[in-house]
Amino acid sequence: IFPAYISGIDIETFLKGLKQGYDEFMTFHNNLSLEFASFIYQLYMKGYKVVFSMPYSKNLGGSIGLFVQEISESTGKEDKGLMGAYQEAPLSQHSVLEYILGGTKGAVVPVIFTLENEFGDITLKSSIEHINGKSAQTVINYQADATFQAIIDQEVPCAKISLKDPSEKNIGNLISFIQSTVYYLCLLLDVNWSNNPKVNIGKEICNKALKENLSEQKRKN
């Protein structure tokens, strides 16, 4: 919170968006977060193990990083769970999409994240008629929608989540959506969402090696 505050982020508005999201999603009544968690869980039961996110804006990268961490760390225990992964889009269209569309089916759940309106958007000047005069985010959203349609056409289960803009309120709302989704998913998997016991294994090995001042050769052995 503090680094965000000193960089000029409106923390109060962010926290209001966070609270608004939890008030909506953490109710155990029908809501988007519970539906999304149920969607992922049903695919998990069919053998899907990776949730691959494609954020079509750098303003979404931090939130998607949180989603990757939480879905991996919170669900991945007791020989259960899913792996979170992501790559910025539209780069992912050129490096990962071929696998999603033409590779092994039944393993990866692609999730597209977009913004309806981007802060600092620009109008494009181009010799390509159907590009000229459009905003950069508009063209990116065309790409996102086309990618989503391509995935649907190949009958790959997928999801698309869109925010109106990357305001503090909406980012707070997105974070509450992510954390609520992971919480529900852990309930469905019957694992403890709040601990990460296996992570401590590496920490203990590291601390022991540091205290014993093990050489690189001994660590290699």
C-alpha positions in Angstrom: 0.0 0.0 0.0 2.8 2.5 1.0 4.7 2.4 -2.3 1.4 2.9 -4.2 0.5 5.8 -1.9 3.8 7.7 -2.4 3.6 7.2 -6.2 0.3 9.1 -6.2 -2.3 6.3 -6.2 -5.6 7.1 -4.7 -5.5 4.6 -1.9 -8.9 5.4 -0.4 -10.7 4.9 -3.7 -8.7 1.6 -4.2 -9.8 0.3 -0.8 -13.4 1.3 -1.5 -13.3 -0.7 -4.7 -11.8 -3.6 -2.8 -14.5 -3.5 -0.1 -17.3 -3.1 -2.7 -15.9 -6.3 -4.5 -15.8 -8.3 -1.3 -19.3 -7.2 -0.4 -20.5 -8.5 -3.8 -18.4 -11.6 -4.2 -18.0 -13.0 -0.6 -21.7 -13.7 0.0 -22.0 -17.4 -1.0 -24.9 -16.2 -3.2 -24.8 -16.4 -6.9 -22.1 -14.0 -8.2 -19.4 -13.8 -10.9 -16.6 -14.9 -8.7 -18.4 -18.1 -7.6 -19.4 -18.8 -11.2 -15.8 -18.4 -12.3 -14.5 -20.7 -9.6 -17.1 -23.3 -10.4 -16.1 -23.0 -14.1 -12.5 -23.7 -13.3 -13.3 -26.5 -10.9 -15.5 -28.3 -13.4 -12.6 -28.3 -15.9 -10.2 -29.4 -13.2 -12.3 -32.4 -12.6 -12.1 -33.2 -16.3 -8.3 -33.1 -16.1 -7.3 -29.5 -16.8 -4.3 -28.4 -14.8 -3.2 -25.0 -16.0 -5.0 -21.6 -16.1 -3.2 -19.4 -18.6 -4.0 -15.7 -18.5 -3.6 -13.3 -21.3 -3.8 -9.6 -20.1 -4.3 -7.2 -23.0 -2.9 -4.2 -21.0 0.2 -3.5 -18.9 -2.1 -1.9 -16.4 -3.5 -5.4 -15.7 -0.2 -7.2 -15.3 0.2 -6.8 -11.5 -3.3 -8.1 -10.8 -2.8 -11.1 -13.1 0.5 -11.8 -11.4 -1.5 -12.0 -8.2 -3.9 -14.4 -9.8 -1.0 -16.6 -11.0 0.5 -16.7 -7.5 -2.7 -17.3 -5.6 -4.2 -20.0 -7.9 -0.8 -21.9 -7.8 0.1 -21.4 -4.1 -3.4 -21.7 -2.6 -4.8 -24.6 -4.6 -1.6 -26.5 -5.1 -1.3 -28.8 -2.1 -2.3 -32.3 -1.0 -1.7 -33.6 -4.5 -4.4 -31.3 -5.8 -4.7 -27.9 -7.5 -3.9 -26.0 -10.7 -0.9 -24.1 -12.0 -1.4 -20.4 -12.8 0.6 -18.9 -15.7 0.5 -15.8 -17.9 2.1 -13.9 -20.7 1.3 -10.3 -21.8 -1.0 -10.1 -24.8 -1.0 -9.7 -27.7 2.6 -11.2 -27.5 1.0 -14.4 -26.2 -1.0 -14.7 -29.5 2.4 -15.3 -31.3 4.1 -17.5 -28.8 1.5 -19.6 -26.9 -1.7 -19.5 -28.9 -0.6 -22.2 -31.4 -0.4 -24.6 -28.5 -3.8 -23.6 -27.1 -5.5 -24.0 -30.4 -3.5 -26.9 -32.0 -1.7 -28.6 -29.2 -2.7 -31.0 -26.4 -6.4 -30.5 -25.6 -7.8 -30.9 -22.1 -4.8 -29.4 -20.2 -4.9 -25.6 -20.4 -7.7 -23.1 -19.6 -7.1 -19.8 -21.4 -8.4 -16.6 -19.8 -8.4 -13.3 -21.6 -8.3 -10.0 -19.6 -9.1 -6.7 -21.3 -9.9 -3.1 -20.7 -12.7 -1.3 -22.4 -10.8 2.0 -22.0 -7.1 2.5 -21.5 -5.6 5.5 -19.7 -3.1 7.3 -21.9 -4.6 5.8 -25.1 -3.5 7.2 -28.5 -5.1 7.6 -31.9 -3.3 5.7 -34.6 -2.2 7.2 -37.9 -1.7 4.4 -40.4 -1.6 3.7 -44.2 -3.8 0.7 -43.4 -7.3 2.0 -43.9 -9.1 -0.1 -41.3 -6.5 0.8 -38.7 -6.1 4.6 -39.4 -8.0 6.8 -36.9 -8.7 4.1 -34.4 -7.3 4.2 -30.9 -4.6 1.8 -29.9 -6.7 0.1 -27.2 -9.5 -0.3 -29.7 -7.3 -2.2 -32.1 -5.9 -4.3 -29.2 -9.5 -5.1 -28.1 -10.3 -6.3 -31.7 -7.3 -8.6 -31.3 -8.6 -9.9 -27.9 -12.1 -10.5 -29.3 -10.7 -12.3 -32.3 -8.5 -14.5 -30.2 -11.4 -15.3 -27.9 -13.5 -16.2 -31.0 -10.7 -18.4 -32.4 -10.4 -20.3 -29.1 -14.2 -20.8 -29.0 -14.2 -22.0 -32.6 -11.6 -24.6 -31.7 -13.9 -25.8 -28.9 -11.4 -25.0 -26.1 -13.1 -24.0 -22.8 -12.1 -20.4 -22.1 -13.2 -17.2 -20.3 -12.9 -13.4 -21.0 -13.0 -10.8 -18.2 -13.2 -7.1 -19.0 -12.8 -4.0 -16.9 -14.2 -0.6 -17.9 -10.9 1.1 -17.1 -7.8 0.7 -14.8 -9.0 3.1 -12.2 -8.1 2.5 -8.6 -11.7 1.5 -7.8 -11.8 -1.1 -10.7 -8.4 -2.5 -9.8 -9.5 -2.9 -6.2 -12.6 -4.6 -7.5 -10.5 -6.9 -9.7 -8.3 -8.0 -6.8 -11.3 -8.8 -4.6 -12.7 -10.9 -7.6 -9.4 -12.8 -7.9 -9.0 -13.5 -4.2 -12.7 -14.5 -3.9 -12.4 -16.8 -6.9 -9.3 -18.5 -5.4 -11.0 -18.8 -2.0 -14.1 -20.5 -3.5 -11.9 -22.8 -5.7 -10.0 -23.9 -2.5 -13.3 -24.7 -0.8 -14.4 -26.8 -3.8 -11.0 -28.6 -3.8 -11.2 -29.0 0.0 -7.7 -27.5 0.6 -6.6 -24.8 3.1 -6.4 -21.6 1.0 -4.3 -19.7 3.6 -1.2 -21.9 4.0 1.8 -22.9 1.9 3.6 -25.7 3.8 5.8 -26.9 0.9 7.3 -23.5 0.2 9.0 -23.6 3.6 11.0 -26.7 2.5 13.2 -24.6 0.2 13.5 -21.8 2.8 14.8 -24.3 5.4 17.3 -25.7 3.0 18.5 -22.2 2.1 18.9 -21.0 5.7 20.8 -24.2 6.7 23.2 -23.8 3.7 23.8 -20.1 4.6 24.4 -20.9 8.3 26.9 -23.6 7.3 28.4 -21.4 4.6 28.3 -24.2 2.1 30.5 -23.7 -1.0 29.1 -23.7 -4.5 30.6 -27.2 -5.1 28.9 -28.6 -2.0 25.6 -27.0 -3.0 26.0 -28.5 -6.5 26.6 -31.9 -5.0 
